[in-house]
């Protein structure tokens, strides 16, 4: 008899499914508060404080966000290259739980060690290293966590179970992010702001390990077929490469899986890259504050909970492939308008960074408002060039005029100025590095058009544009991730879950390597908006390739392979 819903399963099966979903709850703190919200923003701050807006390494120009992408690429490449070999071994030796333990401990530990960045000689480099090592634990753990999916529920319920897992993850990650947002907002202007930010990063590791214990202690080791009885390193590695070689020779039999992995490599490349660099892009290109970015990500988390469940229901009604395609089309539209996010050009006097007003009695200009200059390299250069002014300072007409011209002409100016009254009345200038300055990039015509026709008439600045796109992202992000995972589980053999999910993990990690590298190259050659557009092209290509995935044929092949492997195991 076919079981139609999770509610019809036994109490023990439901308990295992709940415990499996809790790992999503546990590691999503790293994916949200860590990899998207706090780590990239804090890293960009440390990078620019030490090196300025950009720095050259080995002849390549890196910004804070492109250097961050390098960390993502290197760490995920390690997992991508190692997981297929380890996955084959895990199908013949009952070590899937042991591997999940190992990756979880490593990932959570290095996340917590990020706290000590402030006590090192190169804080940005320490954070870069700790994040990269923690990301290995995160990515490696996901490979084997996903490999449990075919074993915790019947094939016809995989969409529902996978969607629930992501819903748990978005809710758990959202709650932790909410706590971090409250703490950072309460202390952002205090002397302990940096300490609180680092405590928040360390708490991510504690959350991850603590909640993962639920999964690790409850979910049983999956059954092992054709088990290796006498284990030693040499024979195990020899067998692993032999099995991989055999799998490559059998690829014609698993043609549907091969096509799907090609599609997944493309569209997941785009999705993972967008998610991994969104925070850094918002910081160094759009000038969006950390607190606003965290609030946007928080909204995404809570919108994604019902979003994941809704797409699970859509999959049951219209097929997994159809619902997944719909979510990818939504992603394409989101990224397209994400490229067009841009700050509004200051217009009212109160919108400018420097606000000066003429004093009739003395003939001087009162500094009504001045930006608080940080210790980043670009601000240091700006202070050396023009000096630092504070609210309430009085400037002579000559100094006010000179400041206005420096704002307009200086290569170090990321500011704007407005002057009211006196001989300089109506003087308004915007710096070359000001976030609203467009026109020099090859694709700046698109954000200029959208700003002029949409954002400007609505009066929505970059932060609110980011927020709106975040709401739409929350609607599709859970569906795309959950259905991509469950569709793969449907067309692969349960008896070879470790091996096939290691290939799934390989493609996931390989895509997370290629995308950031592409982002780095295009950013270096052009700018960050061009880099985001290149990622959009990859998502579109993956969506097109998905069209040729014959899910029913893939399910039949998987069932035949399971029957063969079980028969061999009984001989």
NUFI-994705 format. One record per residue (C-alpha): z, x, y. Coordinates in steps of 0.25 Angstrom, whole numbers, plus 5000, padded with zeros to 4 digits. Layout:
ZXY...
END
This chain:
500050005000499650055014500850065023500450005037501450065046502650165047503650055046503250025032503550165027504850195020506150235028505950385024504550385028504850335042505950435043505050545040503950495050505050485061505550625058504150675059503850605072505150675078504450805077503450755088504750715096505350855094504150945097503550855108504650915118503851045117502550975119502950895131504150955139503751095134502251115132501751015143502850995153503851105155503251235149501951235156502451205169503551305168502651405163501651385175502851405184503251535178501851585176501551555191502851615196502551745189501051755190500551655200499551545198498651635189498651765182497651855174497951905160496851975152495851935163496151785161496651705173497851625169498551515176499851455172499251345164498151435157499251535153500051415147498751375139498751515134500151505128499751365122498451435116499151555110500251485104499451375098498451475092499551535084499851405077498351365076498051495068499251485059499451345056498251325046498751435037500251385038499751245036499051275022500351345017501151225022500351135013500651215000502051255004503151155009503351225022502851125033504351085037504651235037503551265046503851145055505351205056504751345060503851295071504851205077505951305077505051405084504451315094505751255098506451395099505351455108505351335117506851345119506651495122505751465134507051435141507251585143505951615151506751625164507451745158506251825155505451925164504151845162504651695161503151635160502851735149504151695141503851545143502351575138502851645126503951545122503051425124501951495116502951515104503551375105502151315105501851385092503051315086502551185092501151195087501551245074502551135072501551035075500551075064501651055053502250935060500850865060500650905045501850815041501050695047500250665034501550665026502450575034501550445033500350385026499050415032498750275038500050295046499750435052499250385065500550305067501450415063500750525071500750435083502250405081502450555081501850575094502550465100503850525096503350655102503050595115504350525116505150645112504450735121504450635132506050625131506250775132505250785143505950675151507250755149506650875154505950805166507350755171507950885170506850965177506750855188508250855190508251015192506851045197507351085211508651155206509051295203509051265188507651205187507051325180508251325170508151175167506651195164506951305154508051215148507051105146506051195139507151245130507651105127506251075122506451175110507851105107507150965107506051015098506951075087508050975088507150855086506250925076507450935066507250785063505850805058506150935051507350875043506750745040505250755037505050815023504150925019502750865015502350875001501551004997500351004987499951124979501251194983501351344983502551374974502651524976502551554990502251694996501651735009500351795003500051684994500351575004499451635015498351665005498451515000498451475015497151545018496551505005496851355008496351365022495051425017494951315007495151215018494051275026493051265014493451115013493251085027491951005023492850905015493750895027492650875037493350755044494550845047493650955052492950865062494250805066494950945068493750985077493950865085495450885086495251035090494450985102495250865107496550915104496151045111496050965123497250885122498150995118497651085130497750975140499250945136499651095135499051125149499350995156500651045162500151175166498951115172499751015180500651135185499651235189498451155193498951015198500251065204501050955197502550985196503351005183504150875184502950785187502250845175503450825166503450685171502050665167502150725154503450635152502550505155501550555145502550575134503050435135501750365137501250445125502250375116501650235116500250305117500450375104500850245097499750165103498650265099499350255085499150105085497650125090497350215078497850115068496950015075495750095078495850215070496450355073495150415077494850305087496250305093496150465094494850455101495350355111496450445114495550565116494650485126495950465134496250605134494850645139495050545151496450605154495950745154494750715163495750655173496750765171495750865176495650775189497150775192497250845205498250845217497850765229497450835241498650825251498350735263499550675269500450775277501550755267500650795255500550945259501351055254501551115268501851005279501951055293502250965306502151005321503451015329503050975343504351035349504151175344502651175340502951225327502651165313503751115304503651135289503950995284503651035270503351165263503051195248504151265240503551395236503851445222503851585216502551575210501551685213500651595221501751545230502351685232500951725237500951605246502351635252501851785254500651735262501251625270502751625269503651515264503951395273505051285271505251145275505751145290505151275294504451285308503051355308502351395321500951345323500251475319501051485306500851345302499351365304499351495296500051425285499051315285497951415284498651485272498751355265497251335266496751475264497751555255497351585241498851565238498951425244499351305235499851225246499451125257499851105271499850995282500151015296500450895306500550905321500251015332498951095332498951105317498950955315498250905303498151045296498051025281497751135271497751145256497851275248496851335239497851325227498351185231498351095218497450995226496351095229495051065221493651105222493551245216493651205202492351175194492851035190493651005203492650895207493250805196494750805201494250805215493450675212494550605204495550645215494650585226494350455219495650435211496850515214496750525229496450365231497650345222498550445229498950515215499250655216499150755204500550725198500250575197498850605192499450685181500450575178499350465177498550555167499850585160500050435157498650425151498850555143500150495137499350375132498350455124499050585121499950535109498750455103497850585103498850675097499450575086498050525082497450665081498550705072498550575063497050575062497050715056498150675047497350565042496150645038496850765032497450785018498950755017499150865006498550965016499350925029499851065032498451125031497651015038498750995049498751145051497251135054497551025063498651105070497651225070496651135078497751085087498251225090496851285091496451175101497751205108497251355109495751325113496051225123497051315131496151435130495051355136495951305147496251445150494851495150494351375159495451385168495251535170493751515172493851385181495151305183496151215176495351085178494151145172495051185160495551045158494150995158493751095147494851035139494350895141492950935135493650975123494350835121493050765123492450855112493550825102493450675105491950675102492150755089493250655084492150555083491650625070492950625063492850525051494250485048494050405036493250515029494450615033495450525026494650515013494550665012496050685015496450585004495450654994496150794998497550734996497150674982496550814978497750894983498750804976498050804963498050964963499450964966499750884954498950974944
END
